[in-house]
Amino acid sequence: MAEASITINDIVFVVDYGKVKETTYDGLNNTPCLLPSWISQASTRQRRGRAGRVRIGECYHLYPICVYEAFVEYT
C-alpha cells in the first residue's frame, strides 16, 4: 500500500521485501505478463521514506545488505 501512487500520511511501518512486479512482453506467446524482479536502490529509499510522514516510522527490509548492494542504483 505504501508503494501506491497516493501518499497515506498515517503509515508508520513499511515492510520492504525488495521485489516489484514489472510488465514484460512474452514474444513466444505474444502476450504481456507480470514478472517479479528486484527493485533499485532508489526504490528502496522511496519505500523507506513512506514510513513516518506524520510521526516517527520504521522500515523493515527483508533482504541482507549484500543483496541491497547488488541492486542497480536506478531503474
NORDA-V589146 format. One line per field, one symbol per residue. ss: DSSP state (A for helix, B for strand, O for the rest). phi: phi as a letter, one per 40 degrees, with the letter a starting at -180 (. if undefined). A space follows every 10 residues. Layout:
ss=???
phi=???
This chain:
ss=OOOOOOOOOO OOBBBBOOBB BBBBBBOOOO BBBBBBBBOO AAAAAAAAAO OOOOOOOBBB BOOOAAAAAA OOOOO
phi=.ccccbcbcc cbbbbbcgba cbcbbcccbf bcacbcaccc cccccccccc cgcbacbbbb ccaccccdcc cccbc
